[in-house]
Every structure is written in structure tokens, then in C-alpha cells.
């Protein structure tokens, strides 16, 4: 007997089933690709986070190392007491140069009115590159504002001098003069652990009260023999010629790393260094300069 009952899988149903299967397969591919993409993005994100963390960790370790080195250096310096001591014969004396023979070709580079943002760091970079130690006469108010620059000067082996707190020129009574010098001395010590017995009066003014107080406090009053006049911002060639017009053995060169725009001083400094070296000079700090003169004097006395 023939079964006339229709089949359950008509052509229409078969087509629908195929569409459903294809759609499900496509959806599966999309989901799978999204999962892989998500995994890739996650791995890349984790990698980036790890890189950032590594960089931050390295920088932190560098800063910790710098801090530890500075503390160690300051600990040694505190035992010594002074940034660099000077012979007792110069305490209370006024010095514009060392009395040396022309054959002793040494020169001292000094910088006033810092520490100062940008220019102090630029001067330090140039000195470091040329392996030169300088002497920095600092303003107490600027030390308060930029203590890390003073710490850098000390950490790199430079010598510090007192240049008063406010850099005032007017006459000061004994109490005000004492404040200007002692307050600056205090902040130098609190910042670096060091004392200084070098003083330079602002503007070279000798009779407004601060020099009298400094001399009575046994500071050596450090003036200069060669003035760059860089505070007036002359053209760089003029600034350089100002220095070499009066340059001599045992001389003290006045420049400024702070107190205003010192870009021309920074620009001129490498050529100043090169010119001195080409003339056979070597560079010393103020205490080293005075030590050379002291030894010369002792040799003369011994011969007598």
C-alpha cells in the first residue's frame, strides 16, 4: 500500500534550516574573533601598564639613589664643617685676587645671585662638562625658593659663599646687617649641612654695614679682579672681552648665574673657558686660590 502522507522536510523547511545554520556559524565566528581581539587588547594593555610601571620604578630608584648619595656626601661634609675652609690669615681680609707670580696661571670663576631657575642648572652643566669647580655666592632668599639647586652645587663639588638674604644695597644698621648675613648662613647650613666663611657684598658696596659685620664675624670678603658686567646684558663678545681685559694669574672673575636673564652668560661661558685654557690657565675655587697664595707666603718666610 502506497503511503501518501507528505514528508516532514519540505524544500521550504530545508532552506530555512540552512539559513539558520549559516547564521549560527557566522555568529560563532564573530564571537570567536571578538574574544581573540579582546584577549589581544588585554595583553597589549597589560604590557603597556607593565612598561609604565617599570619606567616609574626605574626613575624612583634613580631618585632614591641620588638622595642617598647626597645624604652620604652631606654627612661627610658636616664632619668637615665648612664648604671649603680657608687659611686663617684671610679671615676678615678683603681679597680681589691672589698674589701669585705670572707663571702660576690659575683663575677662579665665581657666580653671584643664585640659585636661579634654568640658568644655574645650565652653568652647572657647562662646568661639569669641562670638569671645573666654581664658587657660587648665593642669596638666602633664592636658596629658600630653590634649595635643590644649592644641593646640586654642593653635590658636584662647588664652593658656596654668602651673598646676604635680600641683596640690598642701602645702608643697614647692625641688627639688619646681622640678619642679612646670619639668616643666609642658617639656610645654607640647613639645606646642605655646611658652613661658609666666604662673603661677597651685593654690588661690591663696602660701606653699608654688611661688610663690617662680615669682617667682625671672620668672613673673608671676596671681591674680584675681572668683571664681566654681565648684569647689564652686554652682547656676548663684549661680555667676553670685559673678562679678558683684566684677566691675570691669581685673578677672580665675576659672573652671575641668577638675579635675572643670564642667557648671555650661559652662552659666553664655554668660550670663556676655552680662551682661558688656550692661554694656559687652570681653574680653581676661591679656597684653592687662597691656599696657593698661603703656601707661597710660607715658602718665602721659610727662605728668610
C-alpha positions as CSV (number, residue, x, y, z in Angstrom):
1,X,0.0,0.0,0.0
2,X,1.3,3.3,-1.0
3,X,1.8,5.9,1.8
4,X,0.5,9.2,0.6
5,X,1.5,11.1,3.8
6,X,3.7,14.2,2.9
7,X,7.4,14.2,4.1
8,X,8.2,16.4,7.1
9,X,11.2,18.0,5.3
10,X,9.7,20.0,2.6
11,X,12.1,22.2,0.4
12,X,11.0,25.3,2.2
13,X,11.9,23.9,5.6
14,X,15.2,22.7,4.3
15,X,16.1,26.2,3.0
16,X,15.1,27.7,6.4
17,X,17.2,25.2,8.3
18,X,20.3,26.0,6.1
19,X,19.8,29.7,6.7
20,X,19.6,29.2,10.4
21,X,22.7,27.0,10.4
22,X,24.7,29.5,8.3
23,X,23.6,32.4,10.6
24,X,24.6,30.5,13.7
25,X,28.0,29.7,12.2
26,X,28.6,33.3,11.2
27,X,27.6,34.5,14.7
28,X,30.0,32.0,16.2
29,X,32.9,33.3,14.0
30,X,32.1,36.9,15.1
31,X,32.0,36.0,18.8
32,X,35.3,34.0,18.5
33,X,37.0,36.9,16.7
34,X,35.8,39.3,19.3
35,X,37.1,37.1,22.1
36,X,40.6,36.9,20.4
37,X,40.6,40.7,19.8
38,X,39.7,41.3,23.5
39,X,42.5,38.9,24.5
40,X,45.0,40.8,22.3
41,X,43.9,44.2,23.6
42,X,44.1,43.0,27.2
43,X,47.6,41.6,26.7
44,X,48.7,44.8,25.0
45,X,47.2,46.9,27.8
46,X,48.9,44.8,30.4
47,X,52.2,45.1,28.5
48,X,51.8,48.9,28.4
49,X,51.0,49.1,32.1
50,X,54.0,46.9,32.9
51,X,56.2,49.2,30.8
52,X,54.9,52.3,32.5
53,X,55.4,50.7,35.9
54,X,58.9,49.7,35.0
55,X,59.8,53.2,33.9
56,X,58.3,54.7,37.0
57,X,60.1,52.2,39.1
58,X,63.5,53.0,37.4
59,X,63.0,56.7,37.9
60,X,62.1,56.2,41.5
61,X,65.2,54.1,42.1
62,X,67.3,56.8,40.4
63,X,65.9,59.5,42.7
64,X,66.4,57.3,45.8
65,X,70.0,56.7,44.8
66,X,70.6,60.4,44.2
67,X,69.1,61.2,47.6
68,X,71.2,58.6,49.3
69,X,74.4,59.8,47.7
70,X,73.6,63.4,48.7
71,X,72.9,62.4,52.3
72,X,76.1,60.5,52.4
73,X,78.1,63.4,51.0
74,X,76.4,65.8,53.4
75,X,77.3,63.5,56.3
76,X,81.0,63.7,55.4
77,X,80.7,67.4,54.8
78,X,79.2,68.0,58.3
79,X,82.3,66.4,59.9
80,X,84.4,68.8,57.9
81,X,82.2,71.7,58.9
82,X,82.9,74.1,56.0
83,X,82.2,74.1,52.3
84,X,85.9,74.5,52.0
85,X,88.0,76.1,54.7
86,X,90.4,78.9,54.0
87,X,93.7,79.8,55.8
88,X,93.2,81.8,58.9
89,X,95.3,84.7,57.6
90,X,92.5,85.5,55.2
91,X,89.7,85.6,57.7
92,X,88.4,89.2,57.9
93,X,90.6,90.2,54.9
94,X,89.4,91.9,51.7
95,X,90.6,90.0,48.7
96,X,90.2,90.9,45.0
97,X,92.8,88.4,43.7
98,X,95.6,86.2,44.9
99,X,99.2,87.5,44.9
100,X,100.8,85.0,42.6
101,X,103.7,85.0,40.1
102,X,102.7,85.3,36.4
103,X,103.9,81.8,35.9
104,X,101.2,80.5,38.2
105,X,98.4,80.7,35.8
106,X,95.3,79.9,37.8
107,X,92.0,81.6,37.7
108,X,88.8,81.4,39.9
109,X,85.4,81.6,38.2
110,X,82.7,83.0,40.6
111,X,78.9,83.3,40.1
112,X,76.6,85.6,42.1
113,X,72.9,86.0,42.9
114,X,71.7,82.3,42.5
115,X,70.4,79.8,42.8
116,X,68.2,80.7,39.9
117,X,65.8,78.6,37.7
118,X,67.3,77.4,34.4
119,X,70.5,79.5,34.3
120,X,72.1,77.9,37.4
121,X,71.5,74.4,36.1
122,X,72.9,75.4,32.7
123,X,76.0,76.9,34.3
124,X,76.4,73.7,36.4
125,X,76.1,71.6,33.2
126,X,78.8,73.5,31.4
127,X,81.2,73.4,34.4
128,X,80.6,69.7,34.8
129,X,81.2,69.0,31.1
130,X,84.6,70.9,31.4
131,X,85.5,69.4,34.8
132,X,85.7,72.8,36.5
133,X,84.8,73.7,40.1
134,X,83.4,77.2,40.7
135,X,82.5,79.3,43.6
136,X,78.8,80.4,44.0
137,X,77.8,83.4,46.2
138,X,74.2,82.7,47.0
139,X,71.3,84.9,48.0
140,X,69.4,83.4,51.0
141,X,66.0,84.2,49.6
142,X,66.8,82.3,46.5
143,X,68.2,79.3,48.5
144,X,64.8,79.2,50.2
145,X,63.0,79.1,46.9
146,X,65.3,76.7,45.0
147,X,67.1,74.5,47.6
148,X,67.7,71.6,45.2
149,X,69.9,73.8,43.0
150,X,72.1,74.6,46.0
151,X,72.2,70.9,46.9
152,X,73.3,70.2,43.3
153,X,76.1,72.8,43.6
154,X,77.4,71.1,46.7
155,X,76.9,67.5,45.4
156,X,79.0,68.4,42.3
157,X,81.9,69.8,44.4
158,X,81.5,73.5,44.1
159,X,82.1,76.0,46.8
160,X,79.4,78.2,48.4
161,X,79.7,81.8,49.7
162,X,77.3,84.1,51.5
163,X,75.7,87.0,49.4
164,X,73.1,88.2,52.0
165,X,69.4,87.4,52.2
166,X,67.8,90.2,50.2
167,X,70.7,91.5,48.1
168,X,70.1,95.1,49.3
169,X,72.5,98.0,48.6
170,X,71.2,100.6,51.0
171,X,72.7,101.3,54.4
172,X,71.7,98.7,57.1
173,X,72.0,99.2,60.9
174,X,74.0,96.5,62.8
175,X,70.8,94.4,63.5
176,X,69.7,94.4,59.9
177,X,73.2,93.6,58.6
178,X,73.4,90.7,61.1
179,X,70.1,89.4,59.9
180,X,71.1,89.5,56.2
181,X,74.3,87.5,56.8
182,X,73.3,85.2,59.7
183,X,69.9,84.3,58.2
184,X,71.6,83.3,54.9
185,X,74.2,81.3,56.8
186,X,71.5,79.4,58.6
187,X,69.6,78.4,55.5
188,X,72.8,77.3,53.8
189,X,73.6,75.1,56.7
190,X,70.0,73.7,57.0
191,X,70.0,73.0,53.2
192,X,73.5,71.4,52.8
193,X,74.8,70.7,56.3
194,X,77.7,73.1,55.5
195,X,79.0,76.4,56.7
196,X,80.9,79.0,54.7
197,X,83.4,81.7,55.7
198,X,83.3,83.4,52.3
199,X,81.3,86.6,51.8
200,X,80.7,88.9,48.9
201,X,78.8,92.2,49.4
202,X,76.0,92.8,46.9
203,X,77.1,95.2,44.2
204,X,80.5,95.4,45.8
205,X,79.2,98.0,48.2
206,X,81.7,98.3,51.0
207,X,80.2,100.9,53.4
208,X,76.5,100.0,54.0
209,X,77.1,97.9,57.2
210,X,77.2,94.3,55.8
211,X,81.0,94.2,55.2
212,X,81.7,95.5,58.7
213,X,79.6,92.8,60.2
214,X,81.1,90.1,57.9
215,X,84.7,91.1,58.8
216,X,83.9,91.0,62.5
217,X,82.4,87.5,62.0
218,X,85.7,86.4,60.4
219,X,84.4,86.0,56.9
220,X,86.9,86.6,54.0
221,X,85.5,89.4,51.9
222,X,85.8,88.2,48.3
223,X,85.8,90.9,45.6
224,X,87.0,90.4,42.1
225,X,89.7,91.5,39.6
226,X,87.8,90.8,36.4
227,X,84.2,91.9,35.9
228,X,82.1,90.5,33.1
229,X,79.5,93.2,33.6
230,X,77.0,90.5,32.6
231,X,74.3,92.0,34.8
232,X,73.8,94.7,32.2
233,X,73.4,92.0,29.5
234,X,76.1,93.2,27.0
235,X,76.5,91.4,23.7
236,X,78.4,88.1,24.2
237,X,81.6,89.3,22.5
238,X,81.6,92.4,24.8
239,X,81.0,90.2,27.9
240,X,83.9,88.0,27.0
241,X,86.3,91.0,26.3
242,X,85.3,92.5,29.6
243,X,86.7,89.5,31.4
244,X,89.9,89.2,29.5
245,X,90.7,92.9,29.6
246,X,91.7,92.5,33.3
247,X,92.5,88.7,33.4
248,X,95.7,87.8,35.3
249,X,97.3,85.0,37.2
250,X,95.5,84.6,40.6
251,X,92.5,86.5,39.3
252,X,88.9,86.3,40.4
253,X,86.3,86.5,37.7
254,X,82.8,87.9,38.5
255,X,79.8,86.5,36.6
256,X,76.1,85.9,37.6
257,X,74.0,82.8,37.4
258,X,71.0,84.4,39.0
259,X,69.1,87.7,39.5
260,X,67.7,88.0,36.1
261,X,68.1,86.7,32.5
262,X,71.5,85.2,32.3
263,X,71.2,83.6,28.9
264,X,74.2,85.6,27.5
265,X,76.4,84.5,30.4
266,X,75.4,80.9,29.7
267,X,76.1,81.4,26.0
268,X,79.5,83.0,26.7
269,X,80.8,80.6,29.3
270,X,82.1,77.8,27.1
271,X,84.1,80.3,25.0
272,X,85.4,81.9,28.2
273,X,86.6,78.5,29.5
274,X,88.2,77.7,26.1
275,X,90.0,81.0,25.9
276,X,91.5,80.7,29.4
277,X,92.7,77.2,28.7
278,X,94.2,78.2,25.4
279,X,96.2,80.8,27.4
280,X,97.5,78.1,29.8
281,X,95.2,78.7,32.7
282,X,93.7,76.1,35.1
283,X,90.6,76.7,37.1
284,X,90.4,76.7,40.9
285,X,87.9,77.6,43.6
286,X,88.4,80.6,45.9
287,X,89.7,78.4,48.9
288,X,92.1,76.7,46.5
289,X,93.3,80.1,45.2
290,X,93.9,81.4,48.7
291,X,95.7,78.2,49.7
292,X,98.1,78.6,46.8
293,X,99.0,82.2,48.0
294,X,99.3,81.0,51.6
295,X,101.8,78.3,50.6
296,X,103.8,80.8,48.5
297,X,104.0,83.1,51.5
298,X,105.2,80.3,53.8
299,X,107.9,79.3,51.3
300,X,109.1,82.9,51.2
301,X,109.1,83.1,55.0
302,X,111.0,79.9,55.3
303,X,113.7,81.1,52.9
304,X,114.2,84.2,55.1
